[in-house]
Amino acid sequence: DVQLQASGGGLVQAGGSLRLSCTASGFTFGDYAIGWFRQAPGKEREGVSCTSSVDGTTAYADSVKGRFTISSDNAKNAVYLQMNNLKHEDTAVYYCAATGRAYTLNRYLTLSSIYDYWGQGTQVTVSS
């Protein structure tokens, strides 16, 4: 049974940090592209960061570039999103997703429809 589990969210003051985790069961992360998405109330789902399964390259939304970092630990079958210098605008439910389909890097960030597996999401709240 293929499952993704997102965790690590919480309440933090502006300027603080959180580290989100995405763990997998039923498949190996190393064979998949991984994306982090977020959705705030009343807003569309937004691609935050992703990593390609082809060459391991990464991409970030302009709104988080320089503050967020995606990384992986294949031994633990986990992917992380380190979020630093958090802003109130980062408040959202964060989801991790995985796909075995091959695309160019930018597509993994912009096309949520290509992802086959999704975690349940974890709430990140940044006080203003």
Buried (B, 14 or more C-beta within 10 A) or exposed (E): EEEBBBBBBEEBEEEBEBBBBBBBEEBEBEEBBBBBBBBBEEEEEBBBBBBBBEEEEBBBBEEBEEBBBBEBEEEEBBBBBBBBEBBEEBBBBBBBBBBEEEBEBEBBBBBBEBBEBBBEBBEBBBEE
